[in-house]
Amino acid sequence: MPYDSVDELPSAVKENLPKHAQEIYKEAYNHAADEYGDEERAHRTAWSAVKKVYHKEDGEWVKSDA
């Protein structure tokens, strides 16, 4: 199931990630779901994509320094 907007993302994503990270998640998920046809793998791939740009600091997701 591809996501058309960040409003459709799972609550764990919407409630924890900043808007930009949600966009990264959505795009990575949609691409992976199309590529692999496996929803669980697509979610893992999407989280991995977010973690390349953001990290958790004091309980909040913040953009990593380049």
Secondary structure per residue as TSV (DSSP state, phi and psi in degrees):
chain	resnum	aa	ss	phi	psi
A	1	M	-	360.0	106.3
A	2	P	-	-72.9	152.7
A	3	Y	-	-98.4	126.8
A	4	D	S	-82.9	-27.4
A	5	S	S	-149.1	164.5
A	6	V	G	-66.6	-20.7
A	7	D	G	-64.6	-20.4
A	8	E	G	-91.1	-6.7
A	9	L	S	-64.7	157.5
A	10	P	-	-58.1	149.9
A	11	S	H	-59.5	-33.7
A	12	A	H	-61.6	-30.2
A	13	V	H	-81.1	-51.1
A	14	K	H	-61.7	-37.5
A	15	E	T	-83.4	-12.7
A	16	N	T	-116.6	-30.6
A	17	L	S	-96.8	145.2
A	18	P	-	-64.0	162.3
A	19	K	H	-54.6	-45.6
A	20	H	H	-61.7	-41.5
A	21	A	H	-65.7	-34.4
A	22	Q	H	-64.1	-39.2
A	23	E	H	-64.0	-42.9
A	24	I	H	-59.7	-46.6
A	25	Y	H	-58.5	-49.2
A	26	K	H	-59.6	-48.5
A	27	E	H	-65.3	-43.0
A	28	A	H	-65.9	-42.0
A	29	Y	H	-61.1	-50.1
A	30	N	H	-60.3	-42.4
A	31	H	H	-65.0	-46.6
A	32	A	H	-65.7	-39.2
A	33	A	H	-63.3	-39.9
A	34	D	H	-68.0	-41.3
A	35	E	H	-69.5	-47.3
A	36	Y	H	-101.3	-23.7
A	37	G	-	67.0	24.3
A	38	D	-	-132.8	111.6
A	39	E	H	-61.1	-43.8
A	40	E	H	-62.6	-44.3
A	41	R	H	-65.3	-36.4
A	42	A	H	-63.9	-40.9
A	43	H	H	-64.5	-42.9
A	44	R	H	-61.7	-42.2
A	45	T	H	-64.0	-41.7
A	46	A	H	-63.8	-43.7
A	47	W	H	-63.2	-38.6
A	48	S	H	-62.7	-40.5
A	49	A	H	-63.6	-41.2
A	50	V	H	-62.7	-42.8
A	51	K	H	-69.6	-12.5
A	52	K	T	-76.7	-21.1
A	53	V	T	-114.7	-29.8
A	54	Y	E	-122.3	156.6
A	55	H	E	-140.6	161.6
A	56	K	E	-91.8	127.8
A	57	E	E	-136.1	120.3
A	58	D	T	52.1	41.0
A	59	G	T	81.6	0.2
A	60	E	E	-119.1	146.1
A	61	W	E	-83.4	122.6
A	62	V	E	-128.0	152.0
A	63	K	E	-70.1	132.9
A	64	S	-	-74.8	151.9
A	65	D	-	-72.0	140.8
A	66	A	-	-73.4	360.0
